[in-house]
């Protein structure tokens, strides 16, 4: 049970993107010429989504 107004470090850390995600997202955003896709304050879920989208875009571009 979470107390309202109380800081819960475990929940905060679970919601933050991981260091590995940050590094991968930065690399992919530069490779795809979309630096705005990288933001160090993203949630784990949003980072995963952006990584997936950028990987798909890069794969599509490489197929031409």
VEXDREN-2710 file (C-alpha; in Angstrom, 1 decimal):
% VEXDREN-2710
k/r/px/py/pz
1/UNK/0.0/0.0/0.0
2/UNK/1.4/3.4/-1.0
3/UNK/0.8/6.3/1.3
4/UNK/-0.4/9.4/-0.6
5/UNK/2.2/12.1/-0.7
6/UNK/5.0/9.8/0.4
7/UNK/8.0/9.3/-1.9
8/UNK/8.3/5.7/-3.0
9/UNK/11.8/5.2/-4.5
10/UNK/11.0/1.7/-5.8
11/UNK/8.0/2.9/-7.8
12/UNK/10.0/5.9/-9.0
13/UNK/12.9/3.7/-10.2
14/UNK/10.6/1.2/-11.9
15/UNK/9.0/4.0/-13.9
16/UNK/12.3/5.7/-15.1
17/UNK/14.0/4.4/-18.2
18/UNK/17.0/2.4/-17.6
19/UNK/20.6/3.5/-18.4
20/UNK/20.7/0.8/-21.2
21/UNK/17.5/2.2/-22.7
22/UNK/18.8/5.7/-22.5
23/UNK/22.0/4.8/-24.3
24/UNK/20.1/2.8/-27.0
25/UNK/17.5/5.5/-27.5
26/UNK/20.2/8.2/-27.9
27/UNK/22.1/6.1/-30.5
28/UNK/19.0/5.2/-32.4
29/UNK/17.7/8.8/-32.4
30/UNK/21.0/10.0/-33.8
31/UNK/21.1/7.2/-36.4
32/UNK/17.5/8.1/-37.5
33/UNK/18.3/11.8/-37.6
34/UNK/15.6/12.4/-35.0
35/UNK/17.5/13.8/-31.9
36/UNK/14.2/15.1/-30.4
37/UNK/13.2/11.5/-29.8
38/UNK/15.7/11.3/-27.0
39/UNK/14.8/12.7/-23.6
40/UNK/16.5/11.7/-20.4
41/UNK/13.3/12.1/-18.4
42/UNK/11.3/9.4/-20.2
43/UNK/9.5/6.6/-18.4
44/UNK/10.5/3.0/-18.9
45/UNK/7.4/2.4/-21.0
46/UNK/7.8/5.5/-23.2
47/UNK/11.5/4.8/-23.8
48/UNK/10.6/1.2/-24.9
49/UNK/8.0/2.5/-27.3
50/UNK/10.3/5.1/-28.8
51/UNK/13.1/2.5/-29.2
52/UNK/10.6/0.1/-31.0
53/UNK/9.4/2.9/-33.4
54/UNK/12.9/4.0/-34.2
55/UNK/14.2/0.5/-34.8
56/UNK/11.2/-0.1/-37.2
57/UNK/11.9/3.2/-39.0
58/UNK/15.6/2.4/-39.4
59/UNK/14.8/-1.1/-40.6
60/UNK/12.4/0.3/-43.2
61/UNK/14.9/2.9/-44.4
62/UNK/17.6/0.3/-44.7
63/UNK/15.3/-1.9/-46.9
64/UNK/15.4/0.6/-49.8
END
